[in-house]
Amino acid sequence: MLVSAAVCPHPPLLVPETAGEAAPELDALRAACDRAVRRLEGNDALVVVGGGPETRAYREDAYATLRPYGLDWTIPGDVRGGAEALPLSLTMGFWLLERQGLGKGARYQTVAFDDPPERCLTLGRELAVSAERVALLVMGDGSARRSEKPPGHLDERAAPYDEGVASALGRADACALAGLDPGLSRDVQAAGRAAWQVLAGAAAQGGDAAALTAELLADEAPYGVGYLVASWSRAGGPA
């Protein structure tokens, strides 16, 4: 059963060394992510879920790296032959867990960015029954079309889209997340849609989704991209 979840964005700029002189601009966002992740401690299974090119689980020897983003950072440093690199969403989840000393034993799962909602919900239900007390770290960015600047360009639907997601995350509204439209999500370049719907499926499996409480810890768009941080917990879960 899902007993806790943290929802965080996955821009490489969260890592201060990648952001360089701009690192202080994301201090509040970084602190919100740390706060959400700390609440995942004390469960039987911790699964990091994020978008990727395909839906799959990664082996235990997979490694996190930010080399494609200009930072010579890889964990573990002694990568085994044949080991795979985690995609960006999971690499950033790995980094957040390492900051809190929670990385040991975590599992890593991607969901295809374009998977239809029902597949995402099914994956969430499967993850929720994988252990008695399951915690999820759900990695996903909001829309990338909040301004005229790249990576996207202004779409008037982007801000209302993010507002709807923020409201759902702040109320633990699994139904609202499950109802996100893949077409609109694609149009506004919301990379987190599929991962958020995995969370929705997990929240509804084997327990009363209404028993989950939530706190929205951050809602920002400093570079025209929506960054949302939230924490969900079920009664009897960790404080």
Secondary structure, 3 states (H helix, E strand, C coil): CEEEEEEECCCHHHCHHHHHHHHHHHHHHHHHHHHHHHCCCCCCEEEEEEEECCCEECCCCCEEECHHHCCCCEECCCCCCCCCECCHHHHHHHHHHHHCCCCCCCEEEEEECCCCHHHHHHHHHHHHCCCCCEEEEEECCCCCCCCCCCCCCCCCCHHHHHHHHHHHHHHCCHHHHHCCCHHHHHHCCCCCHHHHHHHHHHHHCCCCHHHEEEEEEEEECCCCCCEEEEEEEECCCCC
